[in-house]
Amino acid sequence: MTSPLRFALALGACLVPTALLPSAHAQVQATSEYLARMDSDGDGRVSLAEYQDWMSYAFERMDANGDGILSVDELPGGRGKPVSLIDHRAKLARTFVRQDQDKNGFLDARELSAPPL
């Protein structure tokens, strides 16, 4: 099964031309920059909600009719099973928990740069 992080990145890379992405989602060069962009409240760490919001941008752009479900015609190549935003965010939450190595409920730059266990 594909990880939620890979799914979100693949969706963004395959379907959303870089020129159409908001500047906040432009390619980042360093982990600290990645953390700063994800950290919407500026507290130096990434909460579950911030992580899910950042990682869901491609899903939301692909959901042309805004119904919270990527139907077959909205999926890359027009194939696969429909995916709901609720399920997508639940998968992201599981990835977040695996990446939160110190189990404090937040991700720091070190945890963001490490692959999920």
MIZADREN-269137 format. One record per residue (C-alpha): residue number from 1; x, y, z. Coordinates in Angstrom, 2 decimals. Layout:
<rec num="NUM" px="X" py="Y" pz="Z"/>
...
//
This chain:
<rec num="1" px="0.00" py="0.00" pz="0.00"/>
<rec num="2" px="1.25" py="3.46" pz="-0.86"/>
<rec num="3" px="2.02" py="5.72" pz="2.09"/>
<rec num="4" px="-0.14" py="8.84" pz="2.47"/>
<rec num="5" px="2.94" py="11.02" pz="2.11"/>
<rec num="6" px="3.86" py="9.39" pz="-1.19"/>
<rec num="7" px="0.22" py="9.61" pz="-2.33"/>
<rec num="8" px="0.04" py="13.33" pz="-1.61"/>
<rec num="9" px="3.40" py="14.00" pz="-3.22"/>
<rec num="10" px="2.51" py="11.90" pz="-6.25"/>
<rec num="11" px="-0.79" py="13.69" pz="-6.65"/>
<rec num="12" px="0.92" py="17.04" pz="-6.47"/>
<rec num="13" px="3.75" py="16.07" pz="-8.79"/>
<rec num="14" px="1.60" py="14.36" pz="-11.41"/>
<rec num="15" px="-1.44" py="16.52" pz="-11.57"/>
<rec num="16" px="-0.73" py="20.03" pz="-10.47"/>
<rec num="17" px="1.71" py="22.00" pz="-12.60"/>
<rec num="18" px="4.19" py="23.80" pz="-10.37"/>
<rec num="19" px="3.19" py="27.16" pz="-11.84"/>
<rec num="20" px="-0.35" py="26.66" pz="-10.52"/>
<rec num="21" px="0.69" py="25.85" pz="-6.96"/>
<rec num="22" px="0.53" py="28.57" pz="-4.36"/>
<rec num="23" px="3.98" py="29.79" pz="-3.35"/>
<rec num="24" px="3.62" py="28.06" pz="0.01"/>
<rec num="25" px="3.74" py="24.71" pz="-1.79"/>
<rec num="26" px="6.65" py="25.51" pz="-4.10"/>
<rec num="27" px="9.60" py="23.17" pz="-3.92"/>
<rec num="28" px="11.60" py="23.45" pz="-0.72"/>
<rec num="29" px="15.36" py="23.01" pz="-0.55"/>
<rec num="30" px="15.95" py="22.39" pz="3.19"/>
<rec num="31" px="14.11" py="20.70" pz="6.04"/>
<rec num="32" px="13.97" py="23.93" pz="8.03"/>
<rec num="33" px="12.25" py="25.65" pz="5.11"/>
<rec num="34" px="9.79" py="22.76" pz="4.84"/>
<rec num="35" px="8.99" py="23.04" pz="8.56"/>
<rec num="36" px="8.55" py="26.82" pz="8.29"/>
<rec num="37" px="6.06" py="26.46" pz="5.44"/>
<rec num="38" px="4.05" py="23.72" pz="7.16"/>
<rec num="39" px="4.10" py="25.53" pz="10.52"/>
<rec num="40" px="1.16" py="27.88" pz="9.92"/>
<rec num="41" px="1.06" py="29.20" pz="13.50"/>
<rec num="42" px="4.83" py="29.84" pz="13.64"/>
<rec num="43" px="5.51" py="27.92" pz="16.85"/>
<rec num="44" px="8.47" py="26.00" pz="15.41"/>
<rec num="45" px="6.71" py="22.66" pz="15.22"/>
<rec num="46" px="4.06" py="20.99" pz="13.06"/>
<rec num="47" px="0.79" py="19.83" pz="14.57"/>
<rec num="48" px="-1.36" py="17.05" pz="13.12"/>
<rec num="49" px="-3.79" py="19.60" pz="11.64"/>
<rec num="50" px="-0.95" py="21.57" pz="10.02"/>
<rec num="51" px="0.50" py="18.35" pz="8.60"/>
<rec num="52" px="-2.85" py="17.21" pz="7.23"/>
<rec num="53" px="-3.63" py="20.62" pz="5.76"/>
<rec num="54" px="-0.26" py="20.84" pz="4.00"/>
<rec num="55" px="-0.34" py="17.27" pz="2.74"/>
<rec num="56" px="-3.93" py="17.58" pz="1.46"/>
<rec num="57" px="-3.36" py="20.47" pz="-0.94"/>
<rec num="58" px="-3.09" py="18.22" pz="-4.02"/>
<rec num="59" px="-6.21" py="16.29" pz="-3.03"/>
<rec num="60" px="-8.18" py="19.50" pz="-2.71"/>
<rec num="61" px="-6.95" py="20.78" pz="-6.09"/>
<rec num="62" px="-7.86" py="17.49" pz="-7.79"/>
<rec num="63" px="-11.35" py="17.39" pz="-6.26"/>
<rec num="64" px="-12.85" py="19.36" pz="-9.14"/>
<rec num="65" px="-16.45" py="19.21" pz="-7.91"/>
<rec num="66" px="-15.52" py="19.87" pz="-4.26"/>
<rec num="67" px="-17.47" py="16.89" pz="-2.89"/>
<rec num="68" px="-14.61" py="15.59" pz="-0.70"/>
<rec num="69" px="-14.15" py="12.48" pz="-2.85"/>
<rec num="70" px="-11.70" py="11.90" pz="-5.66"/>
<rec num="71" px="-13.85" py="9.99" pz="-8.10"/>
<rec num="72" px="-12.32" py="7.83" pz="-10.81"/>
<rec num="73" px="-12.43" py="10.67" pz="-13.34"/>
<rec num="74" px="-10.51" py="12.93" pz="-10.89"/>
<rec num="75" px="-7.75" py="10.35" pz="-10.22"/>
<rec num="76" px="-4.47" py="10.24" pz="-12.14"/>
<rec num="77" px="-5.02" py="8.33" pz="-15.36"/>
<rec num="78" px="-8.73" py="7.99" pz="-14.60"/>
<rec num="79" px="-8.15" py="4.70" pz="-12.81"/>
<rec num="80" px="-8.33" py="3.40" pz="-9.28"/>
<rec num="81" px="-10.81" py="3.40" pz="-6.45"/>
<rec num="82" px="-12.45" py="6.62" pz="-5.28"/>
<rec num="83" px="-10.67" py="8.22" pz="-2.32"/>
<rec num="84" px="-12.42" py="10.37" pz="0.27"/>
<rec num="85" px="-10.77" py="13.32" pz="1.95"/>
<rec num="86" px="-11.71" py="11.78" pz="5.31"/>
<rec num="87" px="-9.85" py="8.56" pz="4.45"/>
<rec num="88" px="-6.92" py="10.52" pz="3.03"/>
<rec num="89" px="-6.60" py="12.60" pz="6.22"/>
<rec num="90" px="-6.89" py="9.44" pz="8.36"/>
<rec num="91" px="-3.96" py="7.90" pz="6.47"/>
<rec num="92" px="-2.00" py="11.10" pz="6.96"/>
<rec num="93" px="-2.74" py="10.94" pz="10.70"/>
<rec num="94" px="-1.31" py="7.41" pz="10.86"/>
<rec num="95" px="1.84" py="8.58" pz="9.08"/>
<rec num="96" px="2.09" py="11.58" pz="11.42"/>
<rec num="97" px="1.95" py="9.29" pz="14.48"/>
<rec num="98" px="4.72" py="7.11" pz="13.05"/>
<rec num="99" px="6.89" py="10.16" pz="12.32"/>
<rec num="100" px="6.31" py="11.65" pz="15.79"/>
<rec num="101" px="9.21" py="9.73" pz="17.28"/>
<rec num="102" px="9.19" py="11.48" pz="20.65"/>
<rec num="103" px="5.38" py="11.12" pz="20.86"/>
<rec num="104" px="4.81" py="14.74" pz="21.88"/>
<rec num="105" px="2.04" py="15.29" pz="19.32"/>
<rec num="106" px="4.15" py="17.53" pz="17.08"/>
<rec num="107" px="6.79" py="17.10" pz="14.39"/>
<rec num="108" px="10.05" py="19.00" pz="14.55"/>
<rec num="109" px="12.52" py="19.44" pz="11.67"/>
<rec num="110" px="14.35" py="16.21" pz="12.57"/>
<rec num="111" px="11.14" py="14.17" pz="12.59"/>
<rec num="112" px="9.94" py="15.76" pz="9.33"/>
<rec num="113" px="13.17" py="14.83" pz="7.58"/>
<rec num="114" px="13.07" py="11.21" pz="8.76"/>
<rec num="115" px="11.03" py="8.67" pz="6.80"/>
<rec num="116" px="8.02" py="7.31" pz="8.71"/>
<rec num="117" px="8.80" py="4.12" pz="10.59"/>
//
